[in-house]
Amino acid sequence: MRVYLVIMDETDEALRALRFASRRAMKTGGSVHILALVQRENFNAFGAIQATIEQEARDRAEMVASSAAGSIFAESGKMPVISVRTGGAQEVIKQYLDEHPEVAALVLGAAAEGGPGPLVTHFSAAAGHLPCPLFVVPGGLTDEDIDRLS
């Protein structure tokens, strides 16, 4: 079974990538894994305050991922796998791919304007060393375009 890994956040790019991945999964009998990232804070506050800040960030990431999962379930009847992890995005994604050899493709969305974004830039440069293909969904595509291409 093909597994499509999508990095989920609150951007339009992530939603485009999720749409593409979920459509591909439906058409190929595959599934979707959603990975939500929580960045580590670069400052140290008092213990209780720091813990509260980190928990709020994790709760927000879980909410975004769960909302996205609900959309996929409503359309396909299949619930995606959801993971929320803390750390640097590139390292966490590489670790996830190492732990999940069943992932058939990493699906990222590029921004519609400006540069493609840090994850697309990093992983496209390292595409030859990834354990799976990298799909980059252009940010300028409409929902209809994505549906047609997937």
Secondary structure, 3 states (H helix, E strand, C coil): CCEEEEEECCCHHHHHHHHHHHHHHHHHCCEEEEEEEECCCCCCCCHHHHHHHHHHHHHHHHHHHHHHHHHHHHHHCCCCEEEEEECCHHHHHHHHHHHCCCEEEEEEECCCCCCCCHHHHHHHHCHHHCCCCEEEECCCCCHHHHHHHC
